[in-house]
Amino acid sequence: MAEVQTNSVAWETLLDLSAYAGPRHVRLELAVRDAVATGRLPSGAVLPPSRLLATSLGVSRWVVTEVYGRLAAEGILDARTGSGTRVAARVAVAAARTAPPPAGQQRRARFDLTPGVPDLRHAPRALWLRAMTEALAHTPDAELFPLDGDVPAARVALSAYLARSRFARADADAVVVTHGAADGMRRVARALHGLGHRALLVEDPSWHRMRHVAAAEGLTPVPVRVDEHGVDVDALVAASVRTGARAALVTPAHQFPVGVPLSAERREGLIAWARTCEGVVIEDDYDAEFRYDRRPIGALQAMAPDRVVLAGSLSKTATPALGIGWLVLPPWLRDAMTPAGVRGADAAAPSTIDQLALARFLTTGGLDRHLRGARARYRRRREALLTALGRALPDCRVSGIAAGLHLVLDLPPGVRAVDVVRAGAAHDVALTDIRRYRVSPDALAPERLVIGYGDLADPLVDEAVNLLAAAVRGAAGRGGAPAEVVAGGESPRGDGTAR
């Protein structure tokens, strides 16, 4: 196995951040990608612990853990408990070579049908600018210097907003402001590991970023199947008994990527499991604000505030660029997190100004106004997409409730998703095979695509679907020729890191 020196001078030379542009986390990511692609970090090379590398490079530990987690999610790095972080198998080199450059310099497909990106043309720029301006104008001088990054006004505003919009049961002391859902997952996983947890029950399939973050903090993901009613709670209980896992990560409002809500019966069963084993449910409130046929389902957290952690962010509702999220914590977990620095330097909370702007954004109704417009746009776009799919691909079943920013498309018999992804790329259409989100392989799983429409311009819907149909026909013409699995197609702007 290849070994790389771990002294400070070696790493400062190997990962020279001055050679790249952009924020520090972007520069470090590019430096690692380049080192892997050129072979300076060969397959199996061990990278230093995040704290050591942060000290060597003069950056915060958050920068290193963010890059480690992002590259592990792409398969370039391999982060395993007890083995540290190392360069993954040789296939990672190809991924590193084809990785996109920093935001603003990357080329995206003209027709982006990948999930994970909101409509950035309608990001609430003016509303956020107004909130920030008013926050600066009206905040007393003394409140511009909060203790340990804690801004009470932000926690109070979030508590009120979540109670009103998600029916969450939480006072301000239960709320922690984070850099996003993934950052919140990292903090929770670290605290649970400190309490003796070593495994995390996760939905299969599910958003890979969250479980990779948990794994980096020492929680081994244990897959639990998902069906048309959400995560299979009977299977979850059985997996808990088999592995001893007492923590579960779920998306009850709108499961990603299958696109279904957790049924009422299963919600009750999940809470009963958590109470029986004194466990904890981490509720990723993914896409909860976007329901087009009825009022959004209330948060699972309201059923058991003592056993459920509610995690959310503004990445989908507004834009990932804000880098703001939150946790609502049970008292026992809040107490466990405090000594680990949940509001200290290691937490790297959003800036005071950003938190004050968040408070203003919520209390003045800025987010509510933005969401009203966003729901109307996404509803119309989803209806247009369904109409176009019905016309161009009448034999392909579409599934997923009228919610969120994506749907699932079943491919015709004999057509493989991996081939459609490749054929789509030739037509400048970015597509995603649902296998990208699998925790464990399943050779018998249906061939499906996850179709995102969040950032697809309305005038391009018909043309994008026509090109998708051409890709399906082209893949059908291949007759299922053997090829390696390529889950690919995630937009370089996708929120695999932003959440």
C-alpha positions as CSV (number, residue, x, y, z in Angstrom):
1,M,0.0,0.0,0.0
2,A,1.3,3.4,-0.9
3,E,2.3,5.7,1.8
4,V,2.7,9.5,1.7
5,Q,4.7,11.6,4.1
6,T,2.6,13.4,6.7
7,N,4.9,16.1,7.9
8,S,3.7,19.7,7.4
9,V,6.2,20.7,4.7
10,A,5.3,17.7,2.5
11,W,1.6,18.4,2.6
12,E,2.0,22.1,2.1
13,T,4.1,21.3,-1.0
14,L,1.8,18.5,-2.3
15,L,-1.4,20.5,-1.8
16,D,-0.3,24.0,-2.8
17,L,-3.5,26.0,-2.3
18,S,-1.9,29.1,-3.8
19,A,-2.1,27.5,-7.2
20,Y,-5.9,27.6,-7.3
21,A,-8.5,30.3,-7.2
22,G,-11.7,30.6,-5.1
23,P,-12.6,30.0,-1.4
24,R,-10.3,27.8,0.6
25,H,-12.5,24.7,0.5
26,V,-12.7,25.0,-3.3
27,R,-8.9,25.4,-3.6
28,L,-8.3,22.4,-1.4
29,E,-10.7,20.2,-3.3
30,L,-9.0,21.1,-6.6
31,A,-5.6,20.5,-5.1
32,V,-6.6,17.0,-3.9
33,R,-8.3,16.2,-7.2
34,D,-5.2,17.2,-9.2
35,A,-2.9,15.3,-6.9
36,V,-5.0,12.1,-7.4
37,A,-5.3,12.7,-11.2
38,T,-1.6,13.1,-11.7
39,G,-0.7,10.2,-9.5
40,R,1.1,12.3,-6.8
41,L,-1.5,10.8,-4.5
42,P,-1.6,7.2,-5.7
43,S,-4.3,4.6,-5.1
44,G,-4.3,3.6,-1.5
45,A,-2.4,6.7,-0.3
46,V,-3.3,7.6,3.3
47,L,-4.3,11.2,3.9
48,P,-3.7,12.8,7.3
49,P,-6.5,13.3,9.9
50,S,-8.5,16.4,9.2
51,R,-7.2,18.3,12.2
52,L,-3.5,17.6,11.3
53,L,-4.0,18.6,7.6
54,A,-5.9,21.7,8.7
55,T,-3.0,22.7,10.9
56,S,-0.5,21.9,8.1
57,L,-2.3,24.0,5.5
58,G,-3.4,26.8,7.8
59,V,-7.1,26.3,7.2
60,S,-10.0,25.5,9.5
61,R,-10.9,21.9,10.2
62,W,-14.2,22.4,8.6
63,V,-12.5,23.1,5.2
64,V,-10.8,19.7,5.4
65,T,-13.7,17.7,6.6
66,E,-15.9,19.3,3.9
67,V,-13.5,18.3,1.1
68,Y,-12.9,14.8,2.5
69,G,-16.7,14.3,2.7
70,R,-17.3,15.6,-0.8
71,L,-14.6,13.6,-2.4
72,A,-15.6,10.5,-0.5
73,A,-19.2,10.9,-1.8
74,E,-17.8,10.9,-5.3
75,G,-15.7,7.8,-4.7
76,I,-12.4,9.6,-5.1
77,L,-11.5,9.1,-1.4
78,D,-12.4,6.2,0.8
79,A,-13.2,7.1,4.5
80,R,-13.6,4.1,6.7
81,T,-13.7,3.9,10.5
82,G,-10.4,2.7,11.9
83,S,-8.6,3.0,8.5
84,G,-8.5,6.8,8.1
85,T,-9.1,8.5,4.8
86,R,-7.2,7.3,1.7
87,V,-7.3,7.5,-2.0
88,A,-9.8,5.0,-3.4
89,A,-9.3,2.5,-6.2
90,R,-7.8,3.4,-9.5
91,V,-11.2,4.4,-10.9
92,A,-11.0,7.5,-8.8
93,V,-8.3,8.9,-11.0
94,A,-10.6,9.1,-14.0
95,A,-13.2,10.8,-11.8
96,A,-10.6,13.3,-10.6
97,R,-9.5,14.1,-14.1
98,T,-13.0,14.8,-15.3
99,A,-14.1,16.7,-12.2
100,P,-15.6,20.2,-12.9
101,P,-13.6,23.3,-12.1
102,P,-14.8,25.8,-9.5
103,A,-18.2,27.3,-9.7
104,G,-18.4,30.0,-12.3
105,Q,-15.8,28.2,-14.5
106,Q,-17.6,24.9,-15.1
107,R,-19.6,23.9,-18.1
108,R,-23.0,22.4,-17.5
109,A,-25.2,20.5,-19.9
110,R,-27.6,22.8,-21.7
111,F,-30.5,20.5,-20.5
112,D,-29.9,19.8,-16.9
113,L,-32.4,17.1,-15.7
114,T,-30.3,16.1,-12.6
115,P,-31.8,16.4,-9.1
116,G,-30.6,18.6,-6.3
117,V,-30.7,22.1,-7.7
118,P,-33.4,24.7,-7.1
119,D,-34.3,27.4,-9.6
120,L,-31.3,29.7,-9.2
121,R,-32.8,32.2,-11.7
122,H,-35.3,33.0,-9.0
123,A,-33.0,33.0,-5.9
124,P,-34.4,35.5,-3.4
125,R,-31.6,38.0,-4.0
126,A,-33.6,41.2,-3.3
127,L,-35.4,39.7,-0.3
128,W,-32.1,38.5,1.3
129,L,-30.4,41.8,0.5
130,R,-33.2,43.7,2.2
131,A,-33.1,41.4,5.2
132,M,-29.3,41.9,5.5
133,T,-29.6,45.6,5.1
134,E,-32.3,46.0,7.7
135,A,-30.5,43.7,10.1
136,L,-27.4,45.8,9.9
137,A,-29.4,49.0,10.3
138,H,-31.5,47.9,13.3
139,T,-29.2,45.6,15.3
140,P,-27.7,47.3,18.4
141,D,-23.9,47.6,18.3
142,A,-23.5,45.2,21.2
143,E,-25.2,42.4,19.4
144,L,-22.7,42.5,16.6
145,F,-20.3,40.7,18.9
146,P,-22.1,37.5,20.0
147,L,-20.6,34.9,22.3
148,D,-19.2,31.8,20.5
149,G,-21.1,32.6,17.3
150,D,-24.5,32.2,19.0
151,V,-27.1,34.7,17.8
152,P,-30.3,34.3,19.9
153,A,-32.4,36.3,17.4
154,A,-31.8,33.6,14.7
155,R,-32.7,30.8,17.0
156,V,-35.9,32.5,18.2
157,A,-36.9,33.3,14.6
158,L,-36.3,29.7,13.5
159,S,-38.2,28.3,16.4
160,A,-41.2,30.4,15.5
161,Y,-41.0,29.6,11.8
162,L,-40.6,25.9,12.2
163,A,-43.6,25.8,14.7
164,R,-45.7,27.7,12.1
165,S,-44.6,26.0,8.9
166,R,-43.6,22.5,10.0
167,F,-45.6,22.2,13.3
168,A,-42.3,21.5,15.1
169,R,-42.3,21.5,18.9
170,A,-39.2,23.4,19.9
171,D,-38.2,26.4,22.0
172,A,-35.3,28.6,20.9
173,D,-32.8,26.7,23.1
174,A,-33.4,23.6,21.1
175,V,-32.3,25.2,17.9
176,V,-28.8,25.3,16.5
177,V,-27.9,27.2,13.4
178,T,-25.6,25.3,11.0
179,H,-24.0,25.6,7.6
180,G,-26.6,23.3,6.1
181,A,-28.2,19.9,6.6
182,A,-24.9,18.1,5.9
183,D,-23.1,20.2,8.5
184,G,-25.9,19.4,10.9
185,M,-25.6,15.7,10.2
186,R,-21.8,15.9,10.9
187,R,-22.5,17.5,14.3
188,V,-25.2,15.0,15.3
189,A,-23.1,12.0,14.1
190,R,-20.1,13.2,16.1
191,A,-22.2,13.6,19.2
192,L,-23.8,10.2,18.8
193,H,-20.4,8.6,18.3
194,G,-19.4,10.2,21.6
195,L,-22.4,8.6,23.2
196,G,-21.4,5.1,22.0
197,H,-23.3,4.8,18.8
198,R,-21.4,3.0,16.0
199,A,-24.1,2.4,13.4
200,L,-26.7,4.4,11.5
201,L,-29.8,3.0,9.9
202,V,-30.3,4.6,6.5
203,E,-32.9,4.5,3.7
204,D,-31.8,2.5,0.6
205,P,-31.8,4.3,-1.8
206,S,-31.1,7.7,-0.3
207,W,-29.1,10.9,-0.6
208,H,-25.5,9.8,-0.4
209,R,-24.0,13.0,1.1
210,M,-25.7,12.6,4.5
211,R,-24.7,9.0,5.1
212,H,-21.1,9.7,3.9
213,V,-20.9,12.5,6.4
214,A,-22.1,10.2,9.2
215,A,-19.6,7.5,8.1
216,A,-16.8,10.0,8.3
217,E,-17.7,10.6,11.9
218,G,-17.6,6.8,12.8
219,L,-21.2,5.7,12.2
220,T,-21.4,2.7,9.8
221,P,-24.5,3.0,7.4
222,V,-26.9,0.1,7.7
223,P,-29.2,0.0,4.6
224,V,-33.0,-0.4,5.0
225,R,-35.2,-0.9,2.0
226,V,-37.7,1.7,0.8
227,D,-41.0,1.0,-1.0
228,E,-44.1,3.0,-2.0
229,H,-44.9,3.8,1.7
230,G,-41.5,5.1,2.6
231,V,-38.8,3.3,4.6
232,D,-39.9,-0.2,5.7
233,V,-40.1,0.1,9.5
234,D,-40.4,-3.6,10.1
235,A,-37.1,-4.1,8.2
236,L,-35.6,-1.2,10.1
237,V,-36.5,-2.8,13.4
238,A,-35.1,-6.1,12.3
239,A,-31.8,-4.4,11.2
240,S,-31.7,-2.6,14.6
241,V,-31.9,-5.9,16.4
242,R,-29.4,-7.5,14.1
243,T,-26.8,-4.7,14.3
244,G,-27.5,-3.0,17.6
245,A,-28.1,0.3,15.7
246,R,-30.2,2.8,17.7
247,A,-30.1,5.8,15.3
248,A,-31.9,6.2,12.0
249,L,-31.7,8.8,9.2
250,V,-35.0,9.2,7.3
251,T,-36.7,11.6,4.9
252,P,-40.4,11.2,6.0
253,A,-41.9,14.3,4.2
254,H,-40.6,13.3,0.7
255,Q,-38.3,10.4,0.4
256,F,-35.3,11.0,-1.8
257,P,-35.1,9.6,-4.5
258,V,-38.2,7.4,-4.6
259,G,-40.4,10.5,-4.0
260,V,-43.0,9.2,-1.5
261,P,-44.0,10.3,2.0
262,L,-43.7,8.0,5.0
263,S,-47.2,6.6,5.7
264,A,-49.0,7.4,9.0
265,E,-48.7,3.8,10.2
266,R,-45.0,3.7,9.6
267,R,-44.5,7.1,11.2
268,E,-46.1,5.7,14.4
269,G,-44.0,2.5,14.1
270,L,-40.8,4.5,13.7
271,I,-41.5,6.6,16.8
272,A,-42.5,3.4,18.8
273,W,-39.1,1.8,17.8
274,A,-37.2,4.9,18.9
275,R,-38.9,4.9,22.3
276,T,-38.6,1.2,22.9
277,C,-34.8,1.1,22.3
278,E,-34.1,4.6,23.6
279,G,-32.9,5.5,20.1
280,V,-33.0,8.6,18.0
281,V,-34.5,9.4,14.6
282,I,-32.7,12.1,12.5
283,E,-35.4,13.7,10.3
284,D,-33.9,15.2,7.1
285,D,-36.7,17.6,6.2
286,Y,-35.9,17.3,2.5
287,D,-38.2,19.1,0.1
288,A,-40.8,19.5,2.9
289,E,-41.9,22.9,1.9
290,F,-42.8,21.9,-1.7
291,R,-46.1,20.0,-1.9
292,Y,-48.4,20.9,-4.8
293,D,-51.6,18.9,-4.2
294,R,-52.1,19.6,-0.5
295,R,-50.6,21.3,2.6
296,P,-47.1,19.9,3.4
297,I,-47.1,17.1,5.9
298,G,-46.0,18.2,9.4
299,A,-42.6,17.3,10.8
300,L,-42.2,13.9,12.4
301,Q,-40.4,15.7,15.2
302,A,-43.7,17.0,16.5
303,M,-44.7,13.4,17.4
304,A,-41.6,12.8,19.7
305,P,-39.5,15.9,20.4
306,D,-37.5,13.8,22.9
307,R,-36.5,11.2,20.2
308,V,-36.3,13.1,16.9
309,V,-33.7,15.5,15.6
310,L,-35.1,17.8,12.9
311,A,-32.5,18.9,10.3
312,G,-33.2,21.4,7.5
313,S,-31.6,24.2,5.4
314,L,-32.3,27.0,2.9
315,S,-30.5,25.1,0.1
316,K,-33.7,24.0,-1.7
317,T,-36.1,26.6,-0.5
318,A,-33.8,29.6,-1.4
319,T,-30.3,28.8,-2.7
320,P,-27.3,26.7,-1.6
321,A,-25.2,29.8,-1.8
322,L,-26.5,31.1,1.6
323,G,-24.9,28.1,3.4
324,I,-27.5,28.2,6.2
325,G,-29.3,25.3,7.9
326,W,-30.6,24.3,11.4
327,L,-31.0,21.5,13.9
328,V,-33.8,21.1,16.4
329,L,-32.4,18.9,19.2
330,P,-33.9,16.8,22.0
331,P,-32.5,18.1,25.4
332,W,-30.4,15.0,26.0
333,L,-28.6,15.3,22.7
334,R,-28.2,19.1,23.0
335,D,-26.5,18.5,26.4
336,A,-24.2,15.8,24.7
337,M,-23.2,18.2,21.9
338,T,-22.4,21.2,24.0
339,P,-19.0,19.9,25.4
340,A,-18.0,19.0,21.8
341,G,-18.2,22.7,20.8
342,V,-21.6,22.9,19.1
343,R,-21.4,26.6,19.5
344,G,-17.6,26.9,19.8
345,A,-14.9,27.4,17.3
346,D,-15.1,23.8,16.0
347,A,-18.8,24.3,15.0
348,A,-17.9,27.1,12.5
349,A,-21.3,28.6,12.8
350,P,-22.6,31.0,10.0
351,S,-21.4,34.5,10.5
352,T,-23.2,36.9,12.9
353,I,-24.4,39.0,9.9
354,D,-25.8,36.0,8.1
355,Q,-27.6,34.9,11.2
356,L,-29.1,38.3,11.8
357,A,-30.2,38.5,8.2
358,L,-31.8,35.0,8.6
359,A,-33.7,36.3,11.6
360,R,-35.0,39.3,9.6
361,F,-35.7,37.1,6.5
362,L,-38.0,34.9,8.6
363,T,-39.7,37.4,10.8
364,T,-40.5,39.9,8.1
365,G,-42.1,37.2,5.9
366,G,-39.3,37.2,3.2
367,L,-39.0,33.4,3.1
368,D,-42.8,33.0,3.0
369,R,-43.1,35.4,0.0
370,H,-40.3,33.6,-1.8
371,L,-41.9,30.2,-1.2
372,R,-45.3,31.2,-2.5
373,G,-43.8,32.2,-5.8
374,A,-41.5,29.1,-5.9
375,R,-44.4,26.7,-5.3
376,A,-46.3,28.2,-8.2
377,R,-43.4,28.0,-10.5
378,Y,-42.5,24.4,-9.6
379,R,-46.1,23.2,-9.8
380,R,-46.4,24.6,-13.4
381,R,-43.1,23.2,-14.4
382,R,-43.9,19.8,-13.1
383,E,-47.2,19.7,-14.9
384,A,-45.5,20.8,-18.1
385,L,-42.8,18.1,-17.6
386,L,-45.5,15.4,-17.1
387,T,-47.4,16.5,-20.2
388,A,-44.2,16.3,-22.3
389,L,-43.2,12.9,-20.9
390,G,-46.6,11.5,-21.6
391,R,-46.4,12.7,-25.2
392,A,-42.8,11.7,-25.9
393,L,-42.5,8.6,-23.7
394,P,-46.0,7.2,-23.2
395,D,-44.8,3.8,-22.2
396,C,-42.6,5.0,-19.4
397,R,-44.2,5.1,-15.9
398,V,-43.7,8.2,-13.8
399,S,-43.8,7.9,-10.0
400,G,-43.4,10.2,-7.0
401,I,-46.0,12.4,-5.3
402,A,-46.7,16.0,-6.5
403,A,-43.9,17.4,-4.4
404,G,-40.3,18.4,-4.4
405,L,-38.0,19.1,-7.4
406,H,-37.8,15.7,-9.0
407,L,-39.7,12.6,-10.2
408,V,-38.8,9.1,-11.1
409,L,-39.0,7.7,-14.6
410,D,-39.2,3.9,-15.2
411,L,-37.5,2.9,-18.5
412,P,-39.0,0.4,-21.0
413,P,-38.1,-3.3,-20.7
414,G,-34.6,-4.0,-21.9
415,V,-33.4,-0.4,-21.7
416,R,-30.7,0.2,-19.1
417,A,-30.4,3.5,-17.2
418,V,-26.6,3.6,-17.6
419,D,-27.0,3.5,-21.4
420,V,-29.6,6.3,-21.3
421,V,-27.3,8.5,-19.2
422,R,-24.5,8.0,-21.8
423,A,-26.8,8.6,-24.7
424,G,-28.2,11.7,-23.0
425,A,-24.7,13.2,-22.6
426,A,-24.2,13.0,-26.3
427,H,-27.3,15.1,-26.7
428,D,-26.1,17.6,-24.0
429,V,-28.7,16.3,-21.6
430,A,-27.6,15.6,-18.0
431,L,-29.3,12.6,-16.5
432,T,-29.0,10.5,-13.3
433,D,-29.4,6.7,-12.8
434,I,-31.2,6.0,-9.6
435,R,-28.4,3.5,-8.8
436,R,-26.3,6.5,-7.8
437,Y,-28.2,6.6,-4.6
438,R,-28.1,2.9,-3.7
439,V,-26.5,1.9,-0.5
440,S,-26.2,-1.8,-1.5
441,P,-26.3,-3.2,-5.0
442,D,-29.5,-4.7,-6.3
443,A,-29.2,-6.5,-9.7
444,L,-33.0,-6.9,-9.8
445,A,-33.8,-3.3,-9.2
446,P,-35.9,-1.6,-11.9
447,E,-34.1,0.5,-14.5
448,R,-35.0,4.1,-13.5
449,L,-33.9,7.7,-13.9
450,V,-34.3,10.4,-11.3
451,I,-35.5,13.5,-13.3
452,G,-34.8,16.8,-11.7
453,Y,-36.7,19.9,-12.9
454,G,-35.7,22.5,-10.3
455,D,-33.4,24.6,-12.4
456,L,-34.7,23.6,-15.9
457,A,-35.8,26.7,-17.7
458,D,-39.5,26.5,-18.6
459,P,-39.0,27.2,-22.4
460,L,-36.6,24.2,-22.5
461,V,-38.9,21.6,-21.0
462,D,-40.3,20.2,-24.3
463,E,-36.9,20.2,-26.1
464,A,-35.3,18.5,-23.1
465,V,-37.9,15.8,-23.0
466,N,-37.6,15.2,-26.7
467,L,-33.9,14.7,-26.4
468,L,-34.5,12.4,-23.4
469,A,-36.8,10.3,-25.6
470,A,-34.1,10.2,-28.3
471,A,-31.6,9.0,-25.6
472,V,-34.0,6.3,-24.6
473,R,-34.4,5.1,-28.2
474,G,-30.7,5.2,-28.7
475,A,-30.1,3.2,-25.6
476,A,-32.7,0.7,-26.7
477,G,-30.8,0.3,-29.9
478,R,-27.7,-0.9,-28.1
479,G,-29.6,-4.0,-27.0
480,G,-28.2,-4.0,-23.5
481,A,-24.5,-4.4,-24.4
482,P,-22.3,-5.0,-21.4
483,A,-20.8,-1.9,-19.8
484,E,-19.5,-0.8,-16.5
485,V,-21.9,0.8,-14.1
486,V,-22.0,4.6,-14.4
487,A,-24.4,6.2,-12.0
488,G,-23.2,9.6,-13.2
489,G,-24.9,12.7,-14.3
490,E,-25.2,14.7,-11.2
491,S,-25.1,18.4,-11.9
492,P,-21.8,20.0,-10.7
493,R,-24.0,22.5,-9.0
494,G,-26.1,19.8,-7.3
495,D,-26.3,20.1,-3.6
496,G,-24.4,17.0,-2.7
497,T,-22.2,19.4,-0.7
498,A,-24.5,22.3,-0.2
499,R,-27.1,20.4,1.9
